């Protein structure tokens, strides 16, 4: 007995809906998840947007202090970046099996500098100027800036005097940004990265003499849990490209 065309069409539709065929169908593109600290976040998010526009692959960048995103990152992270080389190393040491060390890539460096109030009213030019009596310093002792002031000062006397003038130390740049913006009357200067100045309009930037500057790197690595290694490597390649470098340079990197 012949079946009608309508019956054959229905059978074909049921066949297409079978679990075996659905499982064999190509998976839809997934979002690439990238995590790291807030310092490089602006540049990383701009790179993500440019990469998505170029390739059609979605990239979601989640930034902030590690405790805020670590639990989620251990579930879905494809890439993790650091605000300094030691930061990514600390993550790797604290969470064995999370970072794929063999995939680690060093991107671009950023220089230390001093943020001061508009017009540089205290005429800051060198670290010694920050060590004068009465200068009130803001300090980040963490978040890629651990020990940075000591590395810049080098001499015991200058290190001691800068520490004496440090009114407040905080753990993250986000805390420092809040204090710098909300209490301008309390802080005269902040030894930090030059890359923060474009994100803090109204602040003046003092580039110190070369012998009083230091640079810190920006590493990135795949996670061992990623299921999108090829796409993750493609994004890293974009970060290393001329287009990626141009975005980082606009945001204060070398």
Protein Blocks (a to p, Z undefined) as FASTA:
>chain_A
ZZdfklmmmmmmmmmmpmklmmmpccddddddddddfklmmmmmmmmmmmmmmnopacdd
deddfklmmmmmmmmpcbdcdfbfklmmmmmmmmghkacfklpccfbdddddddddehil
nopabfklmmpghiacdddeeehigoklmmmnopaklmmmmmmmmmbdcfbfklmmmmmm
mmmmlpmbdcddfklmmmmghiacddddfklcccddddddddfkbcblmmmmmmmmmmmm
mklmmmmmmnopZZ
